[in-house]
Structure formats: C-alpha cells, structure tokens
C-alpha cells in the first residue's frame, strides 16, 4: 500500500533516502564492447550478460553505495523500521559486489542512537562526508501529537543538521555550512557531491548550488532551464541532466559553458557515473547501459535493456559503477528492497540472440514486462520483442489494429504470444487460432498454485486456449441498507431513486453521467445481454438502458451549485473512501485492481459506523474481469518459449509485484497481498479533505483480518467472466446518446445498436 504514514517523522525523512553514489577509480582503462567482435562461424559473438548479486542482507535502509579508489565497494546502511532508529554500519565488498562484510567498528559507531543519516559521499582523496540529524524521543512525540491533531505548533524548532567530514585516518570534523533553508527552517538539500577543488555541490529538489567548505559560504547556483534531474562532477565542470540533454556549467564561475550533450531516447530516471577511464560518462536507465566519451559525440549502447531486467517495472535504478575489468554494477530498488545487477562481457555468447519471440498487446502491461525481464535473464539466447499496438505516439485506432492483426493471424502468421485483452478471443478459439495451454497451466491450477476457477476461464472441450494473469473485481461499498437490498441493477436503481427522493441534495454516486454509468456497469451487465457469438440480446439490453437512465436521471438532478465538485472522470478508491467518510457521496464503486483499493472504503465504513462491501450488482452475478489474458498463436514456432513465458507470468516471483493492473491469479501472491503492509506500531495513513474551509483528517488503516478474510472469500469465489470489447463499448456510447437526450426510445437505441453490431461481427 502507498504509505502516507500518520507519523510526521516519516514525512520529514522522506526525500532524505535518495541514494548517492560516488565513484573514484584508478587510471586503468576499462574494457569496451566496441571494436572487432569475435565470431564463431557466421555468428558474431560477444555480449554483456546479467547476473543478480546479493545485497547486504540486513540493510533495508541505505544512505549510499560507493566505489573507493582501491576498487572496493562500500554500502552505508541501517534497518528500516517506522518510528524507530537503528545503528548505521558500513558493509564492504572486495570482489565487485559478490559478497559483503559488515564493519562492526567505524566512525559512525559513536553516533547518537536517535541519529538519522540524511546524505553521504566520498571525495577522490578518500575523505568521507555525511550529514545526520538527531530526532529525540521528545521531538518524535511532539510530531506524532501534531499529526493526530492536524496542528503543528508554530514555535516548533527542528533539530539541526550536522555536516561531518571523516578523514581516511578516522579523524572526524564537523563542518559549518551556511546552506539555504527550507520552509521548515532546515538545511535544504537532498544530496551532495564533493568536487575536485573541494567544493560541496548540493542538490535540493531540482536545484543545484556549490559551497566553499573552508568558509562555509555559498559560491554559485546552477539553474538550467528544465531543472536538475541528475548531475556529475568531472574536473572543473558540472554536468547537469536537464530535460533531454546534459547542460555543462563551469564550477568556479557558475556560468553555463554553452556546451550540451543530447540524450535522444532518454527514458528518464536512471543514473549516471564517471567512467573508469575518467574520460567518459556511463549511464543506465530502463533502455540499457550507455557510454559517452567526453571528446566524442554519440552515446554507445553497451547493454541492451530489453535483453535484461533493466526494463522491468519493479527495477528503479539508483546508481551505476563501471569496474576495473569492464564489468558494470547497477544498484536498484523496488518493493522487495535493494538489488544488485551485475553485467559481465561474455565472449562465448552471441552478440545478438539467435532466437526471437514476438509478443503483441493492444496496451502496455507492467506484469508482462516484469516477466519478460526475468525470462530474458534466464534465456540469453532469446530476444523477446514486445509490441504495444496502441502506443500513445501512434495514431492507429483499436479497430484498425485489431483488423490488421486478424489479417495476419488468419493468414497463418502473426506474433507468437498474444495479450488477448480487448481482442475477439471467442472468434480466435472458433477459428483455431490459439494453442492449447493445458500442459503448462492445468498442473498449476490443479495443484492449488493458481485460482482454478479463474485460470480455467477459457477452458473448452478439454482444452485451455487462454489464461488471465490478473483479474479485476467490480466492487461496491455503501450503506448496509443498500448492500442488503441491491442484488441486481434494477434494485440498485431503486435504491438510488429512493435515496434521491429522501434527500435531493445527497450525491449517491461519484460518477453521474450516462456514459460513465454505462462504463461502470458494463462488466456486471454485459454477460446478460451479449450472446456467445457477440450479438446483442435486445430485451436484456433495453432493460439495461432503462435502469441506467433511472440512475442518471436521479443523480443528474443534483443542483448545479452543489458545493463539492468532483472530477468527471471519476476517482480512485482512495479518494472515494475519503469522500464517503466525509458524507460527500453515499457509495464507492468501480473496477478494483488491487487489495489496496479496499483500505480507504473500509476505513470510511468504520468512520461512518455503517457500511459494507459487495461485488457490484448488475444483470449478472459474481462477475470478475479477466486481464492480461495470454494466448499462443497456433502457428508459432516458439511454442516452448511462449509456454515458458506464460509460466513465468503466473509465477509467485512476478505475481507478488503489485502494479495495480489486477488481482493475482497466483494464490500465494494473492494471500500475501491481503496482509497489512504496515509494520507494527505504524497506524496507517491520513488523507486531508477541506470542507467549508475546514481541514478534516481521515485516518486510513488496513482492514481487520476478519474483514479481509470475508472479502477475499468473495473474490476467490467469483465465477462469471466479463471482458470488454472497446469497439463495442464505443458503439454503445454512440448509439445511446440520443436515448439519454430524450430523442429516441430505449427500443430504438437498442435496434440501432443491434444493427451496427451485426455489421461489426460480420467483418
């Protein structure tokens, strides 16, 4: 769960956890992958191969990872524990990050037990710099009290930051630096580096300034037009990543040199470091690892990100190091903590993978990208090409993309693995386009590793033609009276109409417009009026329109001067719960994609003293939405790898990641997602809301074990699949506008839709 912890202390420390990396190496030139590539037969050989190294096991909070002048690595770390401070230690590695040893004694051993290290770095002479703040128990108590009341004392004084320098012989000196201050009166910084001339270059949320450590005075400010995303110090020059270029500044004068380094294709994020030869810049991001020679003009790609785990959504790159032997080490972080990715040049590996597998999807998928990264790591001989048809940069429509794909598939061509979301899967099954997945999926489902009812969604005649990796859950939270009485769409509409008659000022739903209501109730109603061949059942659809209009007419009559505006595009479950708790709406509903969605509405029900959870009622019951729906092209020559990738997608290692793209099919991952994400002593999160000029604080905690168990039992027992056809949904919206405007009857709108649908299905 995204934690906006009640403890203001956690807020104060946020932003102090940025991991700084300092590289200082010898003059030994690094090996390069450029130049002549050895060949075996007609195959070019030589490529960097990825391997995951172990992070120091007990370190769950780090103030930096550094490479020293002797080539060794050092991590400065502690234990993350909300509201509690733990000692800081150095962990060193002399084998390039393969193994780590804890240094029991260091200059940090004598720090106060309530000290928190905000930032740290090394200079090229081996001096160590760090900044710490002592948050006494008394101060922590004041902050926690302030958060519980929502009021921070005006005379609250924050403890000072201590900027320290530790010489190689262990001598420690406190530095006096006249840093800029933030709005709370604290030194304003998120990290710093030490330049060759001894200046400290300080970063603070997109700004950069240098300080003379001898006098403690500020020397220069560096203010590129597009802010500061990252920076490097090389000699007397500051290299600042700003937008899609690196802007060069003179360290002494503070002026831009007029030189820039373009960064075409830069994906954002990532990390920079000085190359081992001190004459180049090394960069790592989700697209790969690159090198730029300072006297050159182009970025050379050393490692292709798509062949590694760098492109996985769970990988957030914090630093990169080029080692003496030409290897690279990337430190990243994610929900599972820190990880080290090691890249070494393998002369025996083909420069380009000898096999290819093509994966196709209309929209992007974080879950699939995560699985592709893991599978690529285990299969360096294979290149997986992931095509997203509806890329934001293209003008292609969904119908055009589907038509083009269908032409390829029916010609016996097309991609190897298909993400079937929004594709005509029933037609593919009927035409024999899809392979049987039973050999890979059925054993997992039968053994209890997967939710068997969801896994078998597309089981037919003893064969399994597709499997959802995730699933969405249409959910409703509301008063007990509603949950107990509304068992279908008509009874839900009855309640909305009655509620409006009781209190015309009340807002029953967040989303009110007819097109929004159609989208919200599509999943729980479509199974009742869509036939197996995709055609529309007229009587059932006409009833759907009639009930949607009853709801829309009731909620649309809310006066235009209703004091609480809402986003027309709706809101997520977090803010839906906040609005419900404060009486601004009477229900929270929508398609839930994660157990995190349960916390805020459940807290709202507790806050109001009444409220329940239910699967959203409609014209069908117990509905779930299969998502990241995977199938294999019957004509693919990569059947084994495609099945292997599907098994990886369904594995605990992938499913445990919450990308908010659906509930887990893997039972172990699903059960873990229901557990509270809060450590003992952490009392959840708070969300502010301003009503009539008054600030209200809404406390959100994780649902109780009993509540969560009841909800998970309902979710695990869902039995009616419902998928969206974006082309059909748009047709529905188009053909029903006149009905909701009063220009057509429900029967006329239904007849027009039926006719248009028949033409669409005949294509």
Phi, psi and omega in degrees: 000143176290118187265121169247067196310147177298326185290116178298335178303317179299323178294319181295327182276340180298140184091345176268358187263006178301135185266119180264144177238137177237126182249130174217111186233179179279182179271008179294122181293143180278152174292150181234151177272359180278173180092198183292135178255127179298150182235145173243108186066235179258009183256122176293134185246153174113116180198151175285133181247140183266142174217139179270128176261159181279135173278150175310119197302318187272359182274111176244358173220126183234140176258006176152154172233135189226150171247123185270173185295337178272005178090351180283163180246149179221136174243133174258114188216168178209193180250131177278125180207105185308127176081000182228141179255145179232157180299156178255141180224156168267143173234126186244153177223129178251006180238034175075020177100003179290322182220157185226143177238132179280132177266106185293327181244132177198171177301343180279348185298334184264007179293152176303145183295340179260019181279140175237126181275121184272325183199159180200154177194168173242153168259179185288345179270359179092004175286140181252132180240138175208158179235130179228158177228137179261113177261097182295161179297324178298316180294319179298320179296320179297317181295317181295323177294320179298320180290326181289330180264344183080008182235127177261125181305134182296331183265014181295127178253127181275145180296149183286156172271139179250117180263119189241150173234129179242117179287162179305332179275003177096354179294128183249133181230136175272133182265145175254108184236127181271072183285156170300154182251152175269185185294343179262006178084010180264161174302134185265103177198151172242352179171172178201164174226160179251125181280165180299332180275004178094353178291148172262122178258117191251132176258142177213093176045063174089003175237161183219137179214153178248147180230139174277114185289338179291317181261340184079005184271151174286135181257305186218155169244140180244115189231079176292156187301322185257024177078184183244114176267326180194168179201161177223152173245121177229111183061232181261022183238139175257121179258113186247122173283118183221109185068231182255032177207165172255125181256133183262134177235147174280126185296319185287315184272336184079004183266149174293140181280347184092353180264145175222157175240115181293151178229061179301137178080004180298127185269358183085160181068205179079198185208157177238154169206166176280135179297161181302329181278358182062014181236017183209164175248133176250135183229141175230132172212191186294343181268350177144194178245135186229158174229140176233117176285133184297334177260016180253199183216359183225154172272126177264125177279119181269318181231130179275118186300326183292345178263008183225188176269006181299330181274002181289138181300335182278352183265116178243105189289130180250326180200159177222143179229135170262126184270168183300327184271008179092356176287165175234146178231124181246128174259125180231170178219159179194195182298333181267012180099207184270155173213155178244127178248121184253136181236121180234146182281125180248111180289343183267000181259133178306137180301326177238133179308142184278346179236155177226143173228132183255129180244136186233138176210146175292322181233165183289159180215114178294320179300316181292320178298322178298315181293321179299317179299316179293318182291322178298320181300322182276347183226073182295345180281353187244135171253126177255115178264118182254112181259124174254108189294318183264058177293139180302337182275357180250158182261006183293141178266165180299316181296321178295317181297317180294319179298317180295318179296316180300321179300316180294313184296318182288345176268006179081019181241208175096178183292162180282314182241134183245134165268111194271005177304128178069010176259158182284072188297321180297322177295320179297319179296315181299323183270003177073029182282331190256144178280164176276125182262004188304321185298330181264320190270319185302316178301324179292320180289317183291334180278353181090009178283330181240158172290109189295322181296323179282318182300327183267019181310317184248041174273131183209126178055040177080005179239153179243114188263346179199157178220132176279131176278334179222170173208145177264156182234115174290118188239153176224132171239136179188184179301151180303323179302316179293310184298323182285333186257330185272097181256352177207181184296319182297316180290330174294317178297321177303316182294318181298316180297315180295321179297321179292323179293325179290320184213091183300338181279342184287151177247112185287321184231156176286312181266126190243333187290149181306317181294329177288319179294322177300315180295320182293322185259002181304310187296319184274358180242328184305321179301338181277332182242007172254123178283170182300329180273005178093352181286165185261131173276114192296313184297316181293320181289323178298322177294321177302311180299317182299315180290321177299320180293324177300316179294313183298318181296324180290310185283335180288342182281000176299133184306147182296335181269020176309127195287351186241098182289150178231153175293127180299337180277005178091190181215165178274176183293331179301304183284334173300318177295321179298314180297319180294317180301324183266012173076017181275337174220166181251354179215160171229122181214159179158185179267109182277141182241358185198153177296340176301331181296343185278336190293309185294312177298323178296318178296324178294320178299319178295317181298320182278345181083005179197140177155149182219167175256145173207156168291133186306123179289153178199209176271352173236162185242154175053050186273140168229161183244106177298133182223161187046056186277116190254135175216158183247133176298124181304331183267006180293143174268003182245043183301315184294314179293324179296317176296320179297320178293321177298317177299323178294317178302323183274356184287157177301322183301327178270315187293336182291344179279128179264099177262010181057036177241025176133158175288156185283138171279331178287122189294319180299315179293322179296315179297320179294326181293342179274349181282149180298134178277357185270140174288160177300131181096347177267120187261040169089214184225164178233144177236131180272151175213135182254118181234122181053040177079359181254133179276130175243142179250124181253119182274124180244120175240166180289143178304151178296160179302321181294315179297313182296321180299319179295319179293315182295328177297318177295317183295317181293339183265007181298144190225351184246108180283146177214120180245155182264136170253106186299329179292315179296318180300319179294322176300316180300314180298320181293314188279350181254357181302314182293329177296313181289339177273355179088008182268347179222157172276167178298323179295319180293317179295321179295316180299319179295321179293317180301315180297316181291323179295319179299320178294322180295316182291336181280349182294000000 
